[in-house]
Amino acid sequence: MRRTKADAEKTRENILATAEQLFLRNGVAHTSLEQVARASGVTRGAVYWHFQNKSHLLDEMLNQVRPRREQLAERLNAPTAGHPLQNLRDLFVELMAGLAGNEQKRNLLTILLLRCEFTDELSDARERHTDFINHFIALSEEQFECGRARLRPGISPRLAARLLHATLIGMLSDRLRDPGLFDTLAEAPAMIDTLFSGLLVDWQIAEQRASA
């Protein structure tokens, strides 16, 4: 029977969903494409029809939660009536909130940060992810460059952007490792505001802004 485009897409989604669960349970390095095929109920040929190798499969999986570059730039550069860096702060808050409200995002971030060793087999996925991180940091640096006059003495836009990214990864990793460590909805915004107030001379946490 002739397969339709919809059938092919359904098979692709099934492979991605199955691989997500196997990577989450066993780790990426300890999961083969043969195991993915078997658990998905398809042939190895079907897996290779959609994905060139495990690196390609992982990269496509992560693309489900990574925003496109143009979307990210548009979001950060959108007009704001508040502080010039409000969009950057709100993006970080939303990333943390996604851990509570989006199971797939939580799973994929767990795979990326806690279940994945970027071995030679995954070198292509590692390069693409590194490129995404560098782009994200560069966009953050541009935001701080626009607000350079607001940075505390001794803090450059470059330093602020890298500190912000490192803190985000630390918060995500810690929260994924121990879900009881802090509440991503109630406590993470205050944690992020505290970081921004340490970088900027005129930053107020959300509660202070609301009462002002």
ChimeraX attribute file (.defattr): number of C-alpha atoms within 10 A of each C-alpha:
attribute: neighborCount
match mode: 1-to-1
recipient: residues
	/A:1	3
	/A:2	5
	/A:3	7
	/A:4	9
	/A:5	9
	/A:6	9
	/A:7	11
	/A:8	14
	/A:9	12
	/A:10	12
	/A:11	18
	/A:12	18
	/A:13	14
	/A:14	18
	/A:15	25
	/A:16	22
	/A:17	15
	/A:18	19
	/A:19	25
	/A:20	22
	/A:21	17
	/A:22	19
	/A:23	23
	/A:24	20
	/A:25	13
	/A:26	13
	/A:27	18
	/A:28	24
	/A:29	15
	/A:30	13
	/A:31	16
	/A:32	15
	/A:33	18
	/A:34	14
	/A:35	15
	/A:36	25
	/A:37	20
	/A:38	15
	/A:39	16
	/A:40	19
	/A:41	14
	/A:42	15
	/A:43	15
	/A:44	15
	/A:45	11
	/A:46	15
	/A:47	23
	/A:48	15
	/A:49	12
	/A:50	17
	/A:51	19
	/A:52	10
	/A:53	15
	/A:54	22
	/A:55	20
	/A:56	17
	/A:57	22
	/A:58	24
	/A:59	19
	/A:60	15
	/A:61	18
	/A:62	19
	/A:63	13
	/A:64	13
	/A:65	13
	/A:66	14
	/A:67	12
	/A:68	12
	/A:69	13
	/A:70	8
	/A:71	10
	/A:72	15
	/A:73	15
	/A:74	11
	/A:75	13
	/A:76	21
	/A:77	16
	/A:78	9
	/A:79	11
	/A:80	11
	/A:81	6
	/A:82	9
	/A:83	13
	/A:84	18
	/A:85	20
	/A:86	16
	/A:87	18
	/A:88	19
	/A:89	18
	/A:90	15
	/A:91	14
	/A:92	18
	/A:93	20
	/A:94	14
	/A:95	15
	/A:96	23
	/A:97	17
	/A:98	16
	/A:99	22
	/A:100	14
	/A:101	12
	/A:102	10
	/A:103	11
	/A:104	16
	/A:105	18
	/A:106	18
	/A:107	16
	/A:108	22
	/A:109	19
	/A:110	21
	/A:111	24
	/A:112	20
	/A:113	16
	/A:114	16
	/A:115	18
	/A:116	18
	/A:117	16
	/A:118	16
	/A:119	13
	/A:120	10
	/A:121	13
	/A:122	20
	/A:123	13
	/A:124	17
	/A:125	21
	/A:126	18
	/A:127	13
	/A:128	12
	/A:129	17
	/A:130	12
	/A:131	12
	/A:132	16
	/A:133	13
	/A:134	14
	/A:135	15
	/A:136	18
	/A:137	20
	/A:138	16
	/A:139	19
	/A:140	22
	/A:141	21
	/A:142	17
	/A:143	21
	/A:144	24
	/A:145	17
	/A:146	12
	/A:147	15
	/A:148	16
	/A:149	12
	/A:150	17
	/A:151	21
	/A:152	15
	/A:153	10
	/A:154	7
	/A:155	15
	/A:156	16
	/A:157	20
	/A:158	15
	/A:159	13
	/A:160	25
	/A:161	23
	/A:162	17
	/A:163	14
	/A:164	21
	/A:165	17
	/A:166	13
	/A:167	15
	/A:168	17
	/A:169	12
	/A:170	13
	/A:171	19
	/A:172	20
	/A:173	17
	/A:174	16
	/A:175	19
	/A:176	19
	/A:177	13
	/A:178	10
	/A:179	13
	/A:180	10
	/A:181	11
	/A:182	14
	/A:183	15
	/A:184	24
	/A:185	16
	/A:186	10
	/A:187	11
	/A:188	20
	/A:189	21
	/A:190	16
	/A:191	17
	/A:192	21
	/A:193	20
	/A:194	15
	/A:195	18
	/A:196	22
	/A:197	16
	/A:198	15
	/A:199	24
	/A:200	20
	/A:201	13
	/A:202	12
	/A:203	20
	/A:204	16
	/A:205	16
	/A:206	13
	/A:207	10
	/A:208	9
	/A:209	10
	/A:210	8
	/A:211	6
	/A:212	7
